[in-house]
């Protein structure tokens, strides 16, 4: 079993090294720009009725839809970063969840605009103005609260035993690899549903549902290495935050924004309480 987990750890390190290297980040940035430019060009061709059916029905006639598509790809990359951060710090991975939620709210703002005709007409925008403002303000408030969340972090190791800590990290790497493979599968199924049936994007909501189970699994696994009440409460509380994020994505726009901001405050409260009352362990240090 130890040999298998070590091999899994090596595989995770190899994936992380290639995805988060300078070359990997440069490749993804280039891909984002290229995808955005191509999307604008395809939409323009569709507006001029140069695309044949059924291809034309798959693409919007609004240039603003290209921003939504680019944000979807950016969100996919952020999800990969979230999964990779899982092995380093539970609090950091929770912070990444809220970063993605704020980006989803910003994407939804552009998504609303993509439904309007060009040029924009105020009377057409007015019925959707509340949803647009709620998504934008919700994203901003989450961004601000996250600043305090990251500043408040003081990470205490789960145990002072180095060997036990390394086992826990290997377990988190194994879960992260399973999440990465599952997210790739979710994206492929979501893309297939869009291309064949015209179904709306649902990959990120599905991923957050999967993330709930992985968070609960992490809570249970952590009990093998520590039974400290404070650690169990913090990890369980963060799992509840993931559930609330899923509800925010499910709820109507304005209610979802309120839930999202409230959940970020809830996570900040958990972090502050944990830092104030967590047991003092040898060689514990503060880090984000």
C-alpha positions in Angstrom: 0.0 0.0 0.0 2.8 2.4 0.9 4.5 1.6 -2.4 1.3 2.4 -4.3 0.8 5.7 -2.6 4.4 6.7 -3.2 3.9 6.0 -6.9 0.7 8.1 -6.8 2.7 10.9 -5.2 5.3 10.8 -7.9 2.6 10.9 -10.6 0.9 13.9 -8.9 4.3 15.7 -8.7 4.9 15.1 -12.4 1.5 16.4 -13.4 1.8 19.4 -11.1 5.3 20.2 -12.4 4.2 20.2 -16.0 0.9 22.1 -15.5 2.3 24.8 -13.2 5.7 25.3 -14.9 6.5 28.5 -16.7 6.1 26.8 -20.0 2.8 25.3 -19.0 1.4 28.6 -17.8 2.6 30.3 -21.0 0.9 27.6 -23.1 -2.4 28.0 -21.2 -2.2 31.9 -21.5 -1.6 31.6 -25.3 -4.4 29.0 -25.6 -6.8 31.4 -23.8 -6.0 34.3 -26.1 -6.2 32.2 -29.2 -9.5 30.7 -28.1 -11.0 34.2 -27.5 -9.9 35.5 -30.8 -11.2 32.4 -32.7 -14.5 32.7 -30.8 -14.9 36.3 -31.9 -14.2 35.4 -35.5 -16.6 32.4 -35.5 -19.3 34.6 -34.0 -18.7 37.2 -36.7 -19.0 34.6 -39.4 -22.2 33.4 -37.8 -23.6 36.9 -37.7 -22.9 37.2 -41.5 -24.6 33.8 -42.0 -21.5 32.1 -43.3 -21.8 29.1 -41.0 -23.9 26.2 -42.2 -26.6 24.5 -40.1 -26.5 22.7 -37.7 -23.1 24.4 -36.9 -24.7 27.9 -36.8 -27.2 27.0 -34.1 -24.3 26.1 -31.8 -22.8 29.6 -31.8 -24.2 32.8 -30.5 -24.6 35.9 -32.7 -23.5 38.2 -29.9 -19.8 39.1 -29.7 -20.1 39.2 -25.9 -20.6 35.5 -25.9 -16.9 35.1 -26.8 -16.1 36.6 -23.4 -18.3 34.0 -21.7 -16.6 31.2 -23.6 -13.2 32.5 -22.7 -14.2 32.7 -19.0 -15.4 29.1 -19.1 -11.9 28.0 -20.3 -10.3 30.3 -17.6 -12.5 28.7 -15.0 -11.5 25.2 -16.1 -7.9 26.2 -15.7 -8.7 27.6 -12.2 -10.4 24.3 -11.3 -7.2 22.5 -12.2 -5.2 24.9 -10.0 -7.7 24.2 -7.2 -7.3 20.5 -7.5 -3.5 20.8 -7.4 -3.6 23.0 -4.3 -5.5 20.3 -2.4 -2.2 18.5 -1.5 -0.6 21.6 -0.1 -3.1 23.2 2.2 -6.8 22.7 3.0 -7.3 26.4 3.6 -5.6 27.3 0.3 -7.9 24.9 -1.6 -10.9 26.4 0.1 -9.7 29.9 -0.9 -9.4 28.7 -4.5 -13.0 27.5 -4.3 -14.2 31.0 -3.5 -11.9 32.5 -6.2 -13.6 30.3 -8.8 -17.0 31.2 -7.4 -16.2 34.9 -7.8 -15.1 34.3 -11.4 -18.3 32.3 -12.1 -20.3 35.4 -10.9 -18.2 37.6 -13.3 -18.8 35.2 -16.1 -22.5 35.2 -15.4 -22.5 39.0 -15.8 -21.1 38.6 -19.4 -23.5 35.7 -19.9 -26.4 38.0 -19.3 -25.0 40.5 -21.8 -24.6 37.8 -24.5 -28.4 37.3 -24.5 -28.9 40.9 -25.7 -29.0 42.1 -29.3 -26.3 44.3 -30.8 -26.1 47.2 -30.5 -27.3 47.2 -26.9 -30.7 48.7 -26.1 -31.4 50.0 -22.6 -35.0 48.8 -22.5 -33.8 45.3 -23.3 -31.2 45.4 -20.5 -33.4 46.9 -17.8 -35.3 43.6 -16.8 -31.9 41.8 -16.3 -30.2 44.8 -14.6 -30.8 43.4 -11.0 -29.1 40.0 -11.9 -26.2 41.7 -13.6 -25.5 44.0 -10.7 -26.0 41.2 -8.1 -23.4 39.0 -9.9 -20.9 41.8 -10.2 -21.3 43.1 -6.6 -21.2 39.5 -5.3 -18.0 38.8 -7.1 -16.4 42.1 -5.7 -17.5 41.3 -2.1 -16.1 37.8 -2.3 -12.8 39.2 -3.6 -12.6 41.6 -0.7 -13.5 39.0 2.0 -11.0 36.6 0.4 -8.3 39.2 1.0 -9.0 39.0 4.8 -9.4 35.2 4.6 -5.8 34.8 3.1 -4.4 37.4 5.5 -5.8 35.5 8.5 -4.3 32.2 7.6 -2.0 30.6 10.2 -1.6 27.0 9.2 -1.0 24.5 12.0 0.3 21.0 10.9 -2.1 18.2 11.5 0.5 16.4 13.6 4.1 17.0 14.7 5.1 13.6 13.4 6.8 14.2 9.9 6.1 10.6 8.8 2.4 10.8 9.6 2.2 14.2 7.8 3.8 12.8 4.7 1.2 9.9 4.6 -1.6 12.4 4.9 -0.1 14.5 2.0 0.1 11.3 -0.1 -3.5 10.6 0.6 -4.5 14.1 -0.5 -2.5 13.7 -3.7 -4.3 10.5 -4.5 -7.7 12.3 -4.0 -6.5 15.2 -6.1 -5.6 12.9 -9.0 -9.0 11.2 -8.9 -10.6 14.7 -8.9 -8.5 15.7 -11.9 -9.5 12.7 -13.9 -13.2 13.1 -12.8 -13.2 16.8 -13.8 -11.8 15.9 -17.2 -14.6 13.4 -17.7 -17.2 15.9 -16.6 -16.0 18.4 -19.1 -16.0 15.9 -21.9 -19.6 14.8 -21.1 -20.7 18.5 -20.8 -19.1 19.3 -24.2 -20.7 16.3 -25.8 -24.1 17.3 -24.4 -23.7 20.9 -25.8 -22.5 19.8 -29.2 -25.1 17.1 -29.7 -28.2 18.2 -27.7 -27.5 21.9 -27.2 -27.5 21.5 -23.4 -26.3 24.4 -21.2 -22.9 24.4 -19.5 -23.1 22.5 -16.2 -19.5 21.3 -15.6 -18.6 23.6 -12.7 -21.8 22.9 -10.8 -21.3 19.2 -11.3 -17.7 19.6 -10.1 -18.7 21.3 -6.9 -21.1 18.4 -6.2 -18.1 16.1 -6.6 -16.0 18.4 -4.4 -18.5 17.9 -1.6 -17.8 14.2 -1.5 -14.0 14.7 -1.7 -14.1 17.2 1.2 -16.1 14.8 3.4 -13.6 12.0 2.4 -10.7 14.3 3.5 -12.4 14.9 6.8 -12.7 11.2 7.4 -9.2 10.4 6.3 -7.8 13.2 8.5 -9.2 11.3 11.5 -6.7 8.6 10.9 -3.9 11.1 11.6 -5.5 13.4 14.2 -8.5 13.3 16.4 -8.2 16.9 17.5 -11.6 18.5 17.7 -10.4 21.8 16.3 -9.0 20.2 13.2 -12.1 18.1 12.7 -14.4 21.1 13.1 -12.4 23.3 10.7 -12.3 20.6 8.0 -16.0 19.8 8.5 -16.9 23.5 8.4 -15.0 23.9 5.1 -17.0 20.9 3.7 -20.2 22.7 4.7 -18.9 25.8 2.9 -18.5 23.7 -0.3 -22.2 22.6 0.1 -23.2 26.2 0.4 -21.3 27.2 -2.7 -23.1 24.5 -4.6 -26.4 26.0 -3.3 -25.2 29.4 -4.5 -24.7 28.0 -8.0 -28.1 26.4 -7.9 -30.1 29.3 -6.6 -31.5 32.3 -8.6 -28.9 34.9 -9.4 -29.6 37.4 -6.6 -30.1 34.8 -3.9 -27.0 32.9 -5.2 -24.9 36.1 -4.8 -26.1 36.6 -1.3 -25.4 32.9 -0.4 -22.0 33.2 -2.0 -21.0 36.3 0.0 -22.4 34.8 3.2 -20.5 31.6 2.7 -17.3 33.4 2.2 -17.9 35.2 5.5 -18.7 31.8 7.1 -15.3 30.4 5.9 -13.5 33.5 7.2 -15.2 33.0 10.6 -14.1 29.3 10.7 -10.5 30.3 9.9 -10.4 33.1 12.6 -11.9 30.7 15.2 -9.5 27.9 14.3 -6.5 30.2 14.5 -7.6 31.5 17.9 -8.3 28.1 19.5 -6.3 25.5 17.5 -3.8 23.6 19.7 -0.2 24.8 19.7 2.1 22.2 18.1 5.8 22.2 17.8 7.3 24.0 14.8 3.9 25.2 13.6 4.2 28.3 11.4 2.0 30.8 9.6 1.7 30.4 5.9 -0.9 30.9 3.2 
